[in-house]
Amino acid sequence: MADNEMLEIINSHREGILQSDIRKLMGIDSKKCSRMVNKLMKEHLIRRDDELAEGRKTYRLLPIGFIGPSERHLKLIANGIFSPCTGCNLECYPETCYPLNEWVLAVIEEEA
Ligand code: SF4
């Protein structure tokens, strides 16, 4: 159960959370925290990056699974349509591009 709580906390921090912070947040000791982190990493549910915080070596815990589009990516979605220019390999004539025109209309409709 505590593993699920830890996973939820990590997943709610898209930019990751320091291991020391999650330990304090959950009110657990560092040994138990390390055990839980290792279990989640073994299950490929999170990843752990080295980080220096206030001159001390610690770890940043990051979600691995898809947890929804980020703020930045939401700007590329209009009425459920992702920007057609992303990954496009068509010969590009934006002035007459049908997919782009459709997407711009979706942006306009969404903002109306
Ligand atoms: S404008 Fe049209 S052709 Fe050009 S990149 Fe976007 S979708 Fe592709």
Residues whose N, C-alpha, C, O or C-beta is under 5 A from the ligand:
A	BS01	SF4	P84 C85 C88 L90 E91 C92 Y93 P94 C97 P99 L100
